[in-house]
Amino acid sequence: MNAKELTLQSEKNRKRLVEVVYNAKAGHIGGDLSCLNVMTALYSEVMNISPAQVNDPDRDRFILSKGHCVESLYTVLESRGFIKPELTDTLGKFGSVLSGHPTIDVNGIEVCSGALGHGLSIGVGMALAAKMDKRSYKTFVMMGDGEQGEGSIYEAAMAGHQYKLDNLVAIIDRNHLQISGNTEDVMALDSIRERWSAFGWDVKEMNGDDMQSILDTFASIDYANRKPHLLVSNTTKGFGVSYMENVASWHHGMPNEEQYQQAIAEISARIASLEKNI
């Protein structure tokens, strides 16, 4: 898929995400929206993965370390045929297999995650196993920027460099907002590039709100350079819903009926425009 086609798919996923969160009356919609473009690109274009190969030993692995944004993962998995819409619709209902963090009970999810700071350590283990077993798969880990305050991340960063895991790609969803406010006020992160470069990682930055930038950045990765890769995905919290963008309270906010209808109308208008131009 090219950038325009993936943008359209991401907007369809965005509309579905808003529906799912609204109906469940639960979720972390602000962070869901900021990482959705990258996750759409990963599952629809970048990763070697499909519903027909969930047990293939050479399939690529994805870990959602910022597991509280699992609603975006459910939406993307549904769009790719890993789970059925009727299952996604059970989110927030008694007895549903879908919970507020990823679990391996759901088809296509590799590992239970969401205890912040753990995902990269698991990813290092998976990438190291691929090297040891001489497997071709790559491991992708999506982290939040607020999550970067967890010390275990930097232990994993050192290990990734030590074992020259060039089959490992970590992504930071850099939307600058966490539940308690701006990341630079809570626990300053910048410069992320200098910090991770000092750990021996190959660091690239991209505009996570722009599909062409996402595709170009993933395409530029050198998987034979003997360095693990860190992508700083500069995004907007609540991206794609005007009244949610860059507002910290939408980290865990729930739209009312009027807000829901406004969000659906905005996204639907973009979908209609994109469909005319593809």
BELWO-V138025 format. One record per pair of residues at least 12 apart in sequence whose C-alpha atoms are under 7 Angstrom apart, sorted by the first residue. I is the first residue (numbers start at 1). J is the second residue. D is the distance in whole Angstrom. If there is no record, write none. Layout:
i->(I & I)
j->(J & J)
d->(D & D)
This chain:
i->(1 & 3 & 3 & 6 & 6 & 7 & 8 & 8 & 10 & 10 & 10 & 11 & 11 & 12 & 13 & 13 & 14 & 15 & 15 & 16 & 17 & 17 & 17 & 20 & 22 & 22 & 24 & 24 & 25 & 26 & 26 & 27 & 27 & 28 & 28 & 28 & 28 & 29 & 29 & 29 & 29 & 29 & 30 & 30 & 30 & 30 & 30 & 30 & 31 & 31 & 31 & 31 & 32 & 32 & 32 & 33 & 33 & 33 & 34 & 34 & 34 & 34 & 34 & 34 & 35 & 36 & 37 & 37 & 37 & 38 & 38 & 40 & 47 & 48 & 51 & 51 & 54 & 58 & 58 & 58 & 59 & 60 & 60 & 60 & 61 & 61 & 61 & 61 & 62 & 62 & 62 & 62 & 63 & 63 & 63 & 63 & 63 & 63 & 64 & 64 & 64 & 64 & 64 & 65 & 65 & 65 & 65 & 65 & 65 & 65 & 65 & 66 & 66 & 66 & 66 & 66 & 67 & 67 & 67 & 67 & 68 & 68 & 68 & 70 & 70 & 70 & 74 & 82 & 82 & 83 & 101 & 101 & 116 & 117 & 117 & 117 & 117 & 118 & 119 & 120 & 120 & 120 & 121 & 121 & 123 & 123 & 124 & 124 & 126 & 127 & 127 & 127 & 127 & 128 & 138 & 138 & 139 & 139 & 139 & 140 & 140 & 140 & 141 & 141 & 141 & 142 & 142 & 142 & 143 & 143 & 143 & 144 & 144 & 144 & 145 & 145 & 145 & 145 & 146 & 146 & 149 & 157 & 158 & 160 & 161 & 161 & 161 & 161 & 161 & 164 & 164 & 164 & 165 & 165 & 165 & 166 & 166 & 166 & 166 & 166 & 166 & 166 & 167 & 167 & 168 & 168 & 169 & 169 & 169 & 170 & 170 & 170 & 171 & 171 & 171 & 171 & 172 & 172 & 172 & 173 & 173 & 173 & 173 & 174 & 174 & 174 & 174 & 175 & 175 & 175 & 175 & 177 & 177 & 178 & 178 & 179 & 179 & 181 & 200 & 201 & 201 & 201 & 201 & 202 & 202 & 202 & 202 & 203 & 203 & 203 & 204 & 204 & 204 & 205 & 205 & 205 & 206 & 206 & 206 & 207 & 207 & 207 & 208 & 208 & 208 & 209 & 241 & 241)
j->(45 & 211 & 212 & 41 & 211 & 211 & 271 & 274 & 36 & 37 & 40 & 267 & 271 & 271 & 75 & 76 & 33 & 264 & 267 & 75 & 71 & 72 & 75 & 89 & 254 & 255 & 91 & 92 & 254 & 92 & 254 & 71 & 252 & 68 & 69 & 251 & 252 & 238 & 250 & 251 & 252 & 253 & 237 & 238 & 244 & 250 & 251 & 252 & 69 & 237 & 238 & 251 & 69 & 71 & 72 & 237 & 238 & 239 & 175 & 235 & 236 & 237 & 238 & 239 & 173 & 72 & 208 & 209 & 211 & 208 & 214 & 76 & 60 & 60 & 81 & 82 & 108 & 135 & 136 & 137 & 137 & 137 & 138 & 139 & 110 & 138 & 139 & 140 & 110 & 139 & 140 & 141 & 110 & 111 & 119 & 140 & 141 & 142 & 113 & 119 & 141 & 142 & 143 & 113 & 114 & 116 & 118 & 119 & 141 & 142 & 143 & 114 & 116 & 142 & 143 & 144 & 101 & 102 & 113 & 114 & 100 & 101 & 114 & 100 & 101 & 102 & 88 & 107 & 108 & 107 & 113 & 114 & 147 & 147 & 150 & 152 & 153 & 152 & 141 & 141 & 153 & 156 & 153 & 156 & 139 & 141 & 156 & 160 & 139 & 139 & 165 & 167 & 168 & 165 & 167 & 168 & 167 & 168 & 169 & 168 & 169 & 170 & 169 & 170 & 171 & 170 & 171 & 172 & 171 & 172 & 173 & 172 & 173 & 174 & 172 & 173 & 174 & 176 & 178 & 183 & 187 & 199 & 199 & 228 & 199 & 200 & 201 & 227 & 228 & 226 & 227 & 228 & 226 & 227 & 228 & 223 & 224 & 225 & 226 & 227 & 228 & 229 & 223 & 228 & 228 & 229 & 228 & 229 & 230 & 229 & 230 & 231 & 230 & 231 & 232 & 233 & 231 & 232 & 233 & 232 & 233 & 234 & 235 & 232 & 233 & 234 & 235 & 234 & 235 & 236 & 237 & 237 & 248 & 248 & 251 & 248 & 251 & 248 & 227 & 227 & 228 & 229 & 230 & 227 & 228 & 229 & 230 & 229 & 230 & 231 & 230 & 231 & 232 & 231 & 232 & 233 & 232 & 233 & 234 & 233 & 234 & 235 & 233 & 234 & 235 & 235 & 263 & 266)
d->(6 & 5 & 5 & 7 & 7 & 6 & 6 & 6 & 7 & 6 & 6 & 7 & 6 & 7 & 6 & 7 & 7 & 6 & 6 & 7 & 7 & 6 & 6 & 6 & 7 & 7 & 6 & 5 & 7 & 7 & 7 & 7 & 6 & 6 & 6 & 5 & 4 & 7 & 7 & 6 & 6 & 7 & 5 & 4 & 7 & 5 & 5 & 7 & 6 & 6 & 6 & 6 & 5 & 7 & 5 & 7 & 5 & 5 & 7 & 6 & 6 & 5 & 6 & 5 & 6 & 6 & 7 & 7 & 7 & 6 & 7 & 6 & 6 & 5 & 6 & 5 & 6 & 6 & 6 & 5 & 6 & 5 & 5 & 6 & 7 & 6 & 5 & 6 & 7 & 6 & 5 & 6 & 7 & 7 & 6 & 6 & 5 & 6 & 7 & 7 & 6 & 5 & 7 & 6 & 6 & 6 & 7 & 4 & 6 & 6 & 5 & 6 & 6 & 7 & 5 & 5 & 5 & 6 & 6 & 4 & 6 & 5 & 6 & 6 & 5 & 6 & 7 & 6 & 6 & 6 & 6 & 6 & 6 & 6 & 5 & 6 & 5 & 7 & 7 & 6 & 6 & 6 & 7 & 5 & 6 & 6 & 7 & 6 & 7 & 6 & 6 & 6 & 6 & 7 & 5 & 6 & 6 & 5 & 6 & 6 & 5 & 6 & 6 & 5 & 6 & 6 & 5 & 6 & 6 & 5 & 6 & 5 & 5 & 7 & 6 & 6 & 5 & 7 & 5 & 6 & 7 & 7 & 6 & 6 & 7 & 6 & 7 & 6 & 6 & 5 & 5 & 6 & 6 & 6 & 5 & 5 & 6 & 6 & 5 & 5 & 4 & 7 & 6 & 7 & 5 & 6 & 6 & 5 & 6 & 6 & 5 & 6 & 6 & 5 & 6 & 7 & 6 & 5 & 6 & 7 & 5 & 7 & 7 & 6 & 6 & 5 & 6 & 6 & 5 & 5 & 5 & 7 & 6 & 7 & 7 & 6 & 6 & 6 & 7 & 6 & 5 & 6 & 6 & 6 & 6 & 5 & 6 & 6 & 5 & 6 & 6 & 5 & 6 & 6 & 5 & 6 & 6 & 5 & 6 & 6 & 5 & 6 & 5 & 5 & 5 & 5 & 6 & 7)
